[in-house]
Every structure is written in C-alpha cells, then in structure tokens.
C-alpha cells in the first residue's frame, strides 16, 4: 500500500493533480436530506503502474479496500493519469448513514 499526499482545492475549476499526487475537489462534504454532491478525484503518477493497482472509495472502517463502495478501474489505456467524478448522495434512512469515507490508492 502506497500513501500519497492529497492536494485539495475547493474551486470547481481546480487544476489536475501534480506528479505523483492525488487531486481531490473538496475536503469535506455536508449533505442534508435528498442532496448529493459531485467529488472529482484526479491522479497523475510519474512512476509506472500496472493492472492490479487500484483507486477506490470505501468506508473508513474498511480501509484495506476489502469493501469498496465503488472501485475504479481506469479503462482509457493510461492508468498513470486520469480523473474520476463520483456523486456522493445522502442515504434517506438516517440509521444507515455511515461516518467518513475516504479515497484510497494502491500502487
């Protein structure tokens, strides 16, 4: 498991991730009932990556990547550079709202 620093930016027109970094469009999201927000994750790895590497969204309690909320497989032919838009929607059943979610990467 590799750990990368996350470059965060609140603006919608944020630049893509710098070399060997993840870019994330926001740090925190607060959602009320029936709201959703799009989060943009970008990556740019200077070092080679292979097909078993992954980027995904998962619950904090399952940080080993064993219970993805949504896995990412980059299918555009260039796994070193890309962007992923993910809608995060609040579950209307308040009892099912989990705590934080995090984006993880393994290269």
Secondary structure as GFF3:
##gff-version 3
##sequence-region A 1 107
A	DSSP	beta_strand	6	8	.	.	.	ID=ss1
A	DSSP	beta_strand	21	24	.	.	.	ID=ss2
A	DSSP	beta_strand	36	44	.	.	.	ID=ss3
A	DSSP	beta_strand	54	59	.	.	.	ID=ss4
A	DSSP	three_ten_helix	60	62	.	.	.	ID=ss5
A	DSSP	beta_strand	68	72	.	.	.	ID=ss6
A	DSSP	beta_strand	81	89	.	.	.	ID=ss7
A	DSSP	three_ten_helix	94	96	.	.	.	ID=ss8
A	DSSP	beta_strand	101	106	.	.	.	ID=ss9
###
